[in-house]
Amino acid sequence: MRLNHLLCALLCAVVLPAQAQTSDEWAGYDDVFERGASQANVWQWGWTGIYGASLAVNAYQSSEASDSDDRFDARVGVVKSALALGGMLMDSQPHQAALVEYERLKARGELSGVQALGLELAQAERERRGFGARVGSLIVNGIAGGVIAADGRERDGAVNFATGMLVNELQIWTQPNQASSAINRFQPARVSLGPVSLEGEYALMVSPQQIGATWRY
């Protein structure tokens, strides 16, 4: 993690300030932060609605389903949906706060601050797609599948686990990633080290597994 921070700081200090502060560049940042916040809002309320509807359906099925196995599975579903809904309500995306900070920095013309903010947002997007985002789902779905399997229905337990993990993957990969996509594109830059100047293109490569930099000339 310290190496990642050092890399970001070095690139901000040496490469990023070499870019020209143009209206097109500001428009690009507008697109990244504004679209990111808009998509984050849609994602937040969309998945909150999905889990809320799932909770309501499972609550109804837990008492009204004609088959006892379906009622049992629905009770398990109530717990899973309630936990997922609580997670959505408690864990907000970072894009809205980033947009507020971006507008403050833009009003002051602090381009270097905006660039650093973009790196921080891309890092947050990367972390929200990493393994840590799957640990909670693995635990909840593993327990739910195990409870159903312990009821004598191993196949149903496996299906419940796999379905829950698939839904979690969809939730993870539908999150906004405007900052990561923008940073990963090559941009022109010039680096000066004493009497030597190098002109070329660079990209900060941000993925769920790593963050790094690529230079080409």
N, C-alpha and C positions, 0 to 999 in steps of 0.2 A: 504493500500500500504506500509506503514512503517513497519507493521508487516511482510509482505512478504520479505522485504529487510533484516529485522533483522533475519528472519529464514534462508535466504540464507547465510548471513554472518556467522551465528552460525555454520551451517553445513559445510561451507568452512573451518572454523577455527578448528572445532573439528573432523569432520568425514572425509572429503575429503582428507586431507593430510595423512591420515592413509593408503591410497592405495599405492601400490608399483609402482614406475615409471618404467614400462617395455616397451619393444618394441611393445608388443601386445596392450598395453594401448594407445600408440601413434598411432598405426594403427587404433584403434577404433575412436580416435579423427579425424584422417585423413578422415575416412569414413564419419563421421558426417558433418564436415565442407565442405569437397570437394563435396560430393553428394548433400548437401544442396544448395551450390552455383550453381551447375550444374542444379539441378531441378528448382531453382529459375529463372535461365536464360531461361529455356524452358517454364516455366509458364508465365514469363513476355512477351516474344515474341509471345507465343501461343495465349494468350488472347488479346494481342494488335492486332494480325492478325485477330482474330475472330471479334472484335469490328470494325476494319477497314473494313472488308468485309461486315459486317452488315450495316455500314454507307453507303457504296457504293450501296448496293442493295436497301436500303430504299430511298436513293437520286434518284435512277432511278425510283423506283415505285411511288415516290411522284408526278411525272409528266407524267409517261407513263402507269400506271395501267389503265385498262379499266373501273373499277368501282370507283365511287366517294368516297365511304367509304374506299376502299383500298388506294386511294391516300391520304385521310385524315389520316388514320392510319400510312401510311408510313412517312408522315411529322412529326408525333409524334415520330416515330421510329428514324428519323434523329436526333432529339434533344437528345433522350435517348442514341443513339449510340455515338454521338459526346461527350456527357458528360462522358460516360464510357471510351471512347478512351482517352480523356484528363486525366481522373483519372489514367489510366494505365501508361501514359507517365510521369506523375508527381509523382506517388507514387511507388518507387522502393522497392523491398524486402531487408531486412537487411542482407541477407546471403553473398552477395558478399563482403560487408565491413567486415563482421565477418571473412571471409576466409583470407582476407588481414591481419587482426589483429592476427588471429591464427598463420599464417605463421611467423609473427614477434615474437610472444611469443614462438613458437616452436623452432625457431632458437636460442633463448636465454635459452631454457630449463626451462621456467617458467610454470611448470605444474599447480600450484595453480591458476595462471592467466588464463590459458586455461580453467580450471574448472569453474572459475567465469564467463568467457566469454560464456561458454556453458549454464550456468544458465540464463544469460542475453538474449541469443538468444532464449532459450526456452520460456522465459517470453514474448519476442516480438512475437513469434509464437502464444502464448496463446492469447495475446491482439488482434492479427489480425484475430482471430476466435471468438472474443467476440461480444457482442451486438453492440458496437460502430462501428464495421465493417458493420453493417446492416442499420444504421440510414440513411445514404445518399441514399441507394437503396430504403428504405421505402418511403422517401420523393419524389424521382424522379418517382418511379413507381406509387406511390399514386396519384401524380399530373397527370401523363400520363393517368392512368386509369380513373381518374375523368374527364379529358377533353373529353375522348372518350364517357364516360357515359353521359356527358352533351350534347353530340351530338345526344342523343336519343337512344344510344346502350349500355344499362347497362351491358348486358351479355358480349359484346365484351370488355368493359372496365374492367370487372372483370378478363377475360381471359388474357388481356394484363398485368394487375397487377400481377397475379399469375405467368405468364410466366417470367416476368422480375425478380421477386423474386427468382424463381427457378434457373435462370441463375446465379444470384448473389450468391446463395448458392453453386452452382457448382464451381464458381470462388473462393470462400472462402475456401472450403474444398479440393480443388486441390492444395493449397499452400503447399510448402515444410514444413515438420514437423520432420525432422531428429533429431534435438536437443531434442524436447519433447519426442520422442520415445526412444531415448538413455537414457535420464535421468530417465524415468519411469521404466526402468529395474532394478531389484535388483542387487546390487553389494556387494561383501564382504567388511567388514570394522571392525575396532577395535576402541573402545572408551575407553580412560583411564581417570578416575576421581580420582586423588590421588592414593591410593593403590588399587583401584578397577578397573579391566579391563573387558570390555564386548566385546565379539566377536559375530558377527552376520552378517546380511545383511540389507542394507537400500536402499530405493528408494525415489527420490523426485517426488511426484505425481503432474504433471502439466497437467491441462485440461483447456478448455475454461472458466470454472466457478471458478477455484480455483488453488492455489498452496500450497502444503503441503508436509509432509514427513511421511514415514512409516518405522518402524524398526521391524525386526523379528530376532529371535535367536533360 
